[in-house]
């Protein structure tokens, strides 16, 4: 149990630093000092920094799943779940002064073309995020709430990519305006035409 707690501490502290600074700008000693763990302990849990980074992606995804579960728990419709999820993200990003973006998106931009193992792991993680959106849309299509003109797969790709683009602009603008534009355009213009 103590070993698992130590490993989780290394992952949690490192995830926070990597989220703010990026993977390449974060040193192992910085992570270990933050976690209060001696250097030798790192190699007990991780082969090297690359292995650590790949496990950080799993850590981020676990947290994203938990966040999604909490933000959509009371929503019955797929559209409602999507609105709640993105609205909850908007609120959370405000607590970070609109400065950090998406941990998977950030790592994809930084590491996606530098390291093949990262690229594949990030592709799967981003695919899961798109799958969440597609599942919400598919639920509404199957229940008859959404019209047959909507195709959940390409729409999920579009929405995920539009969200990531809004996050890039958010970081540049340091405000919520790009996120508001994403919400308004996605829900009040694009998706609205498919719903009865």
N, C-alpha and C positions, 0 to 999 in steps of 0.2 A: 504493500500500500504506500509506504514512504517513497519507494522508487517511482511509482506512478505519479505521486504528488510532485516530486522533483521534476520529472519529465514535463508534466503539465505546466509547472512554473516556468521552465525554460521556454516552452512553446508560447505561453501567454505573454510573458514579458517581451520576448522577441517579436511576436506578432504585432504588438503595439508599436515597437520601434520601427519595424519594417513597414507598417502601414503609414507611418509619418515620413520616413526617410528613404524608403526603397530598400531592396535586397542588397544591391552592391554597395550602398553607402552605410550599411550596418555591419559592424565588426563583431566577431564572436565574443571578444572580451567585454564589449559594451552590453551584449545580451546577458552574459554570465554575471557581470557585476550587478546588473539590474535585478537578476533573479536571485542573487546571493548564493551562487553555486560555484565551486572551484572548477578550474579549467578541465581537469581530468575527468570530471563527471560528465562533461559534454560528450566525450567519446564513448562513454558507457551506453548512452542512449542514441547517438547518431554517428554514422560512419564518417561524415564530413559535413561541410557547410551545405553542399548540394543536397545531401540526404535530408538535412534539417529543413532546407527550403521546400522540398517536396512535402515534408510532413506539415509544414506551415500552411500549405495549400489545403490539406485535409482539415487543419485546425480552423482556417477561415471558413471553409464550407460547412463545418459543423455549426459554427456560430451563425452563419447565414441561414441555415435550415432552422435553427432555433428561433431566430428573429422572425423568419417567415411564419413559422407555426404560431408564435404569439400574436403577430399582427393580423392574421387571418382567421383566428380561432372562432370568432362569432359570426363570420360571414357565410351565408348560404349559397350565394351565386359566385360564379367564377369572376365576373366583372367586379363584384364587390370585393372579392379577395385581392384582385389586382390593385384596385384603387387603394384599399387599406394598406397593402404592402408598400406601394410606392409612396403613399402619404406618410407612412411611418418612417420610411427611409428619409424622406424630405425633412421631417422633424428632427430625426437623429443627426443628420448632416448639419443642421443648424446648430446643434450643441457643439459641433467641431469647427464652428465658424466657416463652414463651407470650404474646408481646406484639404480634405483627405481623399475623397472619391470612393471608389469601390476597390476593396483589396484585391479581388481577382482581376479586375480591369487594370489596376495599377501594375500588378505583376506581369500581366499579359503584355502590356506595352514595354515594360522594362526587360523581361526575360524571354518573351515569346520567340524572338529570332536570334537569341544568344545561346540557348541551351535546349537541345531536342527533348530531353526528359521533362524539362519545365513546360515546353510547348505542348507536349502530349497531355500532361497532367492538367494544365490550364485549359486546354481544349475540352477535356472531359468535364471540368468544373463549370466552365461557361456553358457547355451543352446541358448540364443539369439545370442551370439557371434558366436557360431558354425553355427547357422541358417543363419547368414549373409554370411558366407563362402559357405554354401550349396546353397544358393540362387544364388550366383555368378556363381557357377559351373553349376547349373541347367539351368540358362539362356543360357549358351554356349552349353549345351547339346540340349536344345530345339531349338536353332537357327541353329544347325548343325555344329557349330564351333568346338565342342568337339565330339569325337567319343563315340559310345554307351558303350564302355567298362568302362567308368568312372561312378562310383556310388557316387553322391554328398553327401549322408548322411555319410557313413563311411569315405570318403575322408575328409569331413569337420572336423570330430572328430580327425582324424590323424593330419591334419594341425594345428588345434587349440592346440592339445596336444604337437606337435613338437615345436610350437611357444612358449608355456609356458615353455617347457624344455630349449629352447634356452635362454629365459629370465633369468632363474635360473643361467645358466652357464655365461651369460653376467654379472650378478651381482657379481659372483665369480671372473671372469677374469677382470672386470672393463674395458672392451673394446668391440668393435663391432664384433669381430671375430665370435662368436657363431651365431650372427644375419646374417652375410654374409653366413655362412654355411647353415643356414636355408633357406635363399633366393635361393642360388644356387641349393641346393638339391631339394627343393620343386618345383621350377619353371623350372629349366634347366634339371632336370633328371626325377623326378616323374611325374609332370603334363605334361611335354612336350610330353611324349609318347601317351597321350590321345588326343592331338590336331593335327589337320590336317595342 
